Amino acid sequence: MNLTIESGIELNDGRFIPRLAFGTFDLADGDEVTAAVTCAIEAGYRHIDCARFYGNEKGVGAALAASGVPRDELFIASKVWNDRQIDGTVRESVEESLRDLQLDHLDLLLIHWPVAGKFAGTWRIFEQLREEGLVRSIGVSNFRVTHLRELMAGGNVAPALDQMEHHPYLQDAGTLAFCRENDIVYEAWSPLGRGGCLDDPVIGEIARAHGASPAQIIIAWHVQHGVIPLPRSKNPERIRANARMLVEPLTEAEMASINALDKGKPVIEGIDPANFAPYLNNLSSHL
Ligand SMILES: NC(=O)c1ccc[n+]([C@@H]2O[C@H](COP(=O)([O-])OP(=O)(O)OC[C@H]3O[C@@H](n4cnc5c(N)ncnc54)[C@H](OP(=O)(O)O)[C@@H]3O)[C@@H](O)[C@H]2O)c1
């Protein structure tokens, strides 16, 4: 298959998205996130996954501005958090992201969570922002099949992408299959299970066979499934290593043995998009 960090997938709106992204959750605004994103860009990542909620878009923007990489070679995503859907300041949230990221458009804008009674209205604003060119592609995050169906029934533009928690210990086969059938690209948040899948003995054995790290094996597993992983690290060596795709693809048997690790185990117990409403007012800062 010979994938590299430059490889991409075509979205259902005809635009191109890189097959690997760098995650920025939990990297402190200022030097920490700026150093991590700078290192990621130097390592070859062009797709950076941001969110207003992460509170660090200024630091990301500083890294983008200093990178010297032409804007059209970068793919920058951000998200609108729940409170902005509730108080109706979706457009303002996007303008704040653009200001902090020092950009005049986003390549991808996502609804962070499917806030009941609000996400359809948020989507209409997303469609307008896309029309105006402030964002190029629009999509969602944490949308299960029921949310996707509701959105697609009411909207004019189909979501280009769904970003879901997905790793060897939590595989949402139903949402992934629905996305494949409906030409919606599937992205994996916490692709390494927030580090929790890295000590798995099955993954360790496959890693030894490939002379690779467990993280590289999990990233390859996502990519070979056509899923876009968003690994995050603040460690320069890991940032670089995570960007190196395997020379030899995983075999069918290796893919199957990682598929078999699913335990339905999320990184934060109890957070489930299917029953989102109870968490609306007390979502922790772990997302
Ligand atoms: N849409 C959503 O609701 C949502 C929710 C959560 C996350 N996300 C996105 O998904 C991204 C990734 O998820 P995540 O940050 O939760 O978790 P993750 O990428 O699965 O795991 C990150 C953890 O793994 C460690 N790590 C990374 N590479 C490693 C390696 N090669 N060897 C050993 N340890 C390694 C990191 O530690 P070090 O820093 O020490 O390397 C960090 O503790 C986020 O940054 C964010 O962009 C989206």
The ligand as an SDF file (V2000), in Angstrom:
LIG
                    3D

 48 52  0  0  0  0  0  0  0  0999 V2000
  -13.7250   15.0970   19.2550 N   0  0  0  0  0  0  0  0  0  0  0  0
  -13.5310   14.8160   20.5270 C   0  0  0  0  0  0  0  0  0  0  0  0
  -14.4780   14.8100   21.3380 O   0  0  0  0  0  0  0  0  0  0  0  0
  -12.1580   14.4860   21.0000 C   0  0  0  0  0  0  0  0  0  0  0  0
  -11.9770   13.9640   22.3010 C   0  0  0  0  0  0  0  0  0  0  0  0
  -10.6760   13.6600   22.6940 C   0  0  0  0  0  0  0  0  0  0  0  0
   -9.6080   13.8450   21.8300 C   0  0  0  0  0  0  0  0  0  0  0  0
   -9.8100   14.3680   20.5870 N   0  0  0  0  0  0  0  0  0  0  0  0
   -8.6820   14.6030   19.6270 C   0  0  0  0  0  0  0  0  0  0  0  0
   -7.9540   13.3890   19.4950 O   0  0  0  0  0  0  0  0  0  0  0  0
   -6.5800   13.6370   19.7830 C   0  0  0  0  0  0  0  0  0  0  0  0
   -5.9080   12.4000   20.3280 C   0  0  0  0  0  0  0  0  0  0  0  0
   -6.5840   11.8720   21.4430 O   0  0  0  0  0  0  0  0  0  0  0  0
   -5.9610   11.8980   22.9100 P   0  0  0  0  0  0  0  0  0  0  0  0
   -5.1010   13.0840   22.9730 O   0  0  0  0  0  0  0  0  0  0  0  0
   -7.0800   11.7750   23.8560 O   0  0  0  0  0  0  0  0  0  0  0  0
   -5.1690   10.5290   23.0380 O   0  0  0  0  0  0  0  0  0  0  0  0
   -4.1150    9.6300   22.1890 P   0  0  0  0  0  0  0  0  0  0  0  0
   -3.5600   10.3780   21.0360 O   0  0  0  0  0  0  0  0  0  0  0  0
   -4.7730    8.3280   21.9610 O   0  0  0  0  0  0  0  0  0  0  0  0
   -2.9840    9.3920   23.2960 O   0  0  0  0  0  0  0  0  0  0  0  0
   -2.1930   10.4320   23.7760 C   0  0  0  0  0  0  0  0  0  0  0  0
   -1.3180    9.8630   24.8710 C   0  0  0  0  0  0  0  0  0  0  0  0
   -0.4710    8.8510   24.3270 O   0  0  0  0  0  0  0  0  0  0  0  0
    0.8920    9.1560   24.6030 C   0  0  0  0  0  0  0  0  0  0  0  0
    1.6720    8.8000   23.4030 N   0  0  0  0  0  0  0  0  0  0  0  0
    1.5630    9.3180   22.1600 C   0  0  0  0  0  0  0  0  0  0  0  0
    2.4200    8.7060   21.3120 N   0  0  0  0  0  0  0  0  0  0  0  0
    3.0710    7.7800   22.0430 C   0  0  0  0  0  0  0  0  0  0  0  0
    4.0830    6.8460   21.7390 C   0  0  0  0  0  0  0  0  0  0  0  0
    4.5890    6.7370   20.5040 N   0  0  0  0  0  0  0  0  0  0  0  0
    4.5470    6.0340   22.7420 N   0  0  0  0  0  0  0  0  0  0  0  0
    4.0380    6.1530   23.9970 C   0  0  0  0  0  0  0  0  0  0  0  0
    3.0770    7.0260   24.3480 N   0  0  0  0  0  0  0  0  0  0  0  0
    2.6000    7.8290   23.3820 C   0  0  0  0  0  0  0  0  0  0  0  0
    0.9410   10.6440   24.8960 C   0  0  0  0  0  0  0  0  0  0  0  0
    1.9410   10.9330   25.8580 O   0  0  0  0  0  0  0  0  0  0  0  0
    3.2240   11.8820   25.5280 P   0  0  0  0  0  0  0  0  0  0  0  0
    2.6920   13.2550   25.2650 O   0  0  0  0  0  0  0  0  0  0  0  0
    4.0230   11.7810   26.7840 O   0  0  0  0  0  0  0  0  0  0  0  0
    3.9020   11.2550   24.3310 O   0  0  0  0  0  0  0  0  0  0  0  0
   -0.4330   10.8950   25.5070 C   0  0  0  0  0  0  0  0  0  0  0  0
   -0.4120   10.6320   26.8940 O   0  0  0  0  0  0  0  0  0  0  0  0
   -6.6600   14.7870   20.7910 C   0  0  0  0  0  0  0  0  0  0  0  0
   -5.3930   15.3990   20.9920 O   0  0  0  0  0  0  0  0  0  0  0  0
   -7.6930   15.6600   20.1320 C   0  0  0  0  0  0  0  0  0  0  0  0
   -7.1130   16.3770   19.0430 O   0  0  0  0  0  0  0  0  0  0  0  0
  -11.0770   14.6850   20.1490 C   0  0  0  0  0  0  0  0  0  0  0  0
  1  2  1  0
  2  3  2  0
  2  4  1  0
  4  5  1  0
  4 48  2  0
  5  6  2  0
  6  7  1  0
  7  8  2  0
  8  9  1  0
  8 48  1  0
  9 10  1  0
  9 46  1  0
 10 11  1  0
 11 12  1  0
 11 44  1  0
 12 13  1  0
 13 14  1  0
 14 15  2  0
 14 16  1  0
 14 17  1  0
 17 18  1  0
 18 19  2  0
 18 20  1  0
 18 21  1  0
 21 22  1  0
 22 23  1  0
 23 24  1  0
 23 42  1  0
 24 25  1  0
 25 26  1  0
 25 36  1  0
 26 27  1  0
 26 35  1  0
 27 28  2  0
 28 29  1  0
 29 30  1  0
 29 35  2  0
 30 31  1  0
 30 32  2  0
 32 33  1  0
 33 34  2  0
 34 35  1  0
 36 37  1  0
 36 42  1  0
 37 38  1  0
 38 39  2  0
 38 40  1  0
 38 41  1  0
 42 43  1  0
 44 45  1  0
 44 46  1  0
 46 47  1  0
M  CHG  2   8   1  16  -1
M  END
$$$$
